[in-house]
Structure formats: C-alpha cells, structure tokens
C-alpha cells in the first residue's frame, strides 16, 4: 500500500502529463495557419489558467 504522499505525488504527476499532452496537441494542430499562432498561444494560456496556473497579466485576449 502506498503512502498518502506517494498517492498525491502520482496524482499531481498524472495531471501534469495530461496538461502537457493537451498543450502538445494544441501546438501540433496542422490545421492552423501561421496567422493563427496567436490562437495557439491563447489556447495554451487558457488551458493553464483553467488548471489554476496563473499566467500573469501580460495576456489580454479581450
């Protein structure tokens, strides 16, 4: 049986891997043209903010 610390470490690791895979999928989207690079960055920032990661105040998409 694993300790609570090991359980939470594995849980955090799983969430991090899932986030990285989603970021990879956003960046690998070949259907977007170069003009939509901004949209890729916006999607990544939105994803991170949705996961509770503060991306700072330099991202004003409104």
N, C-alpha and C positions, 0 to 999 in steps of 0.2 A: 504494500500500500504506500502511495506517495504522500509526502507531507503537504500541508496546505500551501506552503511557499512554492514547492515544485509545481503544484497544480496551477497556481496563479501565474507562475513564470511561463508554463506551457500555454496557458490561455492567452497571455499577452503576446507571446511569440506567434501563435496562430493568427491573431488579429493583425499583427504587423505584416505577416506574409500575405494575408488576404488583401490588405491595403496595397502592398507593393505590386501584387499581381493585377489589381484593378488599375493602378497607375500605368503599369506596363501596357495593358490593353488600350488605355486611352492614347498613349503615345504611339502605339503600333497601328492605330487605325489609318489604313492607307486610303480610306475614302475621303479624308480631309485634305484639302489643298494647302499650300503654304500660307495662303491668306487666312486660313483658319487656325494657325498656330496659337493665336491668342485664345481661341476657344479651347484648345488642348490645355493650355496653362490654366485657364479659368476652371475647367473641369477638374483638374488636379487640386487646385486650391479649394474648390467647393467640396471635393471628396474629403480632403484633410480636415476642413472645418466641420464637416458632417461627423467626422470621427472624434471631434473635440480638440483638434490640434489648431491652436491659434496661429494664423499665418501673418499676423501683423496688420498694420493699417495701410500698407502700400498697395493693396489690391482693391481698387474701387471699380467694381464692374457695373455700377449703376449708372 
